[in-house]
Amino acid sequence: MTGKAVPRFEVDKASSLPLWVQLRDRFVFLISSGYYEPDEQLPSVRKFAAENHVSLNTVSKAFMALEREGYIVTRHGSGAYVRGGVSEAVLSDIDVITEDYVRSCLERGMDLEDIPRFVGQAIARLRAAGEGDDRDARP
């Protein structure tokens, strides 16, 4: 079982998104941000539902979507784990984020040729701070 506390989940009652989608989005954020690392076990559906006062069916539906989209894998009798490596769903999200970033730079008056330099500088700062050193090499 994971040693991390079960993350708190607050329902956005003003949102038009169904509860299971809000929950799925929260776990995508927790996985994408590194809160949960590859191969790390997620809280059980039952434990998460009980501690967050959410229906078992709602949590189960969110976990099924996470598995279908490649964020997690379910090991029969053992639980749900973050998929090791980068899934196609994550790569697709990264592609969208990257394109948005490039468009944002262009809207601020940058040239396409300037953008890689700024990305390189950001990578250098992150390396100097020791971030990203513990991640496996990506294809």
C-alpha positions in Angstrom: 0.0 0.0 0.0 1.2 3.5 -0.7 2.6 5.4 2.3 1.2 8.7 1.1 -1.8 10.2 2.7 -5.0 9.9 0.6 -5.2 13.2 -1.3 -8.2 15.3 -0.3 -10.7 15.8 -3.1 -13.2 18.7 -3.1 -16.2 18.6 -5.4 -16.6 21.7 -7.5 -20.3 22.1 -7.2 -20.3 25.0 -9.7 -18.7 22.8 -12.4 -20.8 21.2 -15.1 -18.4 18.2 -15.2 -19.7 15.0 -13.6 -18.1 14.1 -10.3 -16.2 11.1 -11.8 -14.6 13.4 -14.4 -13.5 15.9 -11.7 -12.0 13.0 -9.8 -10.3 11.7 -12.9 -8.9 15.2 -13.7 -7.6 15.4 -10.1 -5.7 12.2 -10.4 -4.3 13.2 -13.9 -2.9 16.3 -12.2 -1.5 14.3 -9.3 0.2 11.9 -11.7 1.4 14.5 -14.2 2.7 16.8 -11.5 4.8 14.0 -9.9 2.8 13.6 -6.7 2.4 10.0 -7.7 5.5 8.6 -9.4 5.7 5.8 -12.0 4.9 2.3 -10.5 3.6 3.9 -7.3 0.5 2.4 -5.8 -2.6 4.6 -5.7 -5.0 4.5 -2.7 -7.5 1.7 -3.0 -10.9 2.7 -4.4 -12.5 1.8 -1.1 -10.1 3.8 1.0 -10.3 6.9 -1.3 -14.1 6.7 -1.4 -14.4 6.4 2.4 -11.9 9.2 3.2 -13.4 11.6 0.7 -17.1 10.7 1.2 -17.5 9.8 -2.5 -19.4 6.8 -3.9 -17.4 3.6 -4.6 -18.9 3.6 -8.1 -17.8 7.1 -8.8 -14.2 6.4 -7.8 -14.2 3.1 -9.7 -15.5 4.9 -12.8 -12.7 7.5 -12.5 -10.0 4.7 -12.1 -11.4 2.8 -15.1 -11.1 6.0 -17.2 -7.5 6.5 -15.9 -6.6 3.0 -16.9 -8.3 3.3 -20.3 -6.4 6.5 -21.0 -3.0 4.9 -20.0 -2.3 6.7 -16.7 -2.6 3.7 -14.4 -2.5 -0.1 -14.6 -4.6 -2.4 -12.3 -2.8 -5.4 -11.0 -5.5 -8.0 -10.0 -5.5 -8.5 -6.3 -2.9 -5.8 -5.7 -4.4 -2.5 -6.7 -3.9 0.4 -9.1 -0.4 1.7 -9.9 0.8 4.7 -11.9 2.0 3.4 -15.3 5.7 3.4 -15.7 7.1 5.6 -18.5 5.1 8.1 -20.4 1.7 7.0 -21.8 0.2 8.0 -25.1 -2.4 10.0 -23.2 0.3 12.0 -21.3 2.3 12.5 -24.5 -0.9 13.9 -26.1 -1.4 16.3 -23.2 2.2 17.4 -23.4 1.8 18.1 -27.1 -1.2 20.3 -26.4 0.6 22.1 -23.6 3.7 22.6 -25.8 1.6 24.0 -28.7 -0.2 26.4 -26.3 3.2 27.5 -24.9 4.5 28.2 -28.4 1.4 30.2 -29.4 1.6 32.2 -26.2 5.2 33.1 -26.9 4.2 34.2 -30.4 1.3 36.3 -29.1 3.9 38.1 -26.9 6.0 39.0 -29.9 8.7 36.3 -29.8 10.0 34.7 -33.0 9.9 31.0 -33.4 13.7 31.0 -33.4 13.8 32.5 -29.9 11.6 29.9 -28.2 14.1 27.0 -28.1 16.6 29.3 -26.4 14.1 30.1 -23.6 13.2 26.4 -23.2 16.9 25.6 -23.0 17.4 28.2 -20.3 14.5 26.8 -18.3 16.0 23.3 -18.6 19.4 24.6 -17.4 17.7 26.2 -14.4 15.8 23.1 -13.5 19.0 21.0 -13.8 20.9 23.4 -11.6 18.2 23.0 -9.0 18.4 19.2 -9.3 14.9 18.8 -10.7 14.4 16.0 -13.2 17.6 14.1 -12.2 15.6 11.2 -10.7 13.5 10.5 -13.8 14.3 7.6 -16.1 15.5 8.5 -19.6 12.5 9.0 -21.9 12.4 7.6 -25.5 
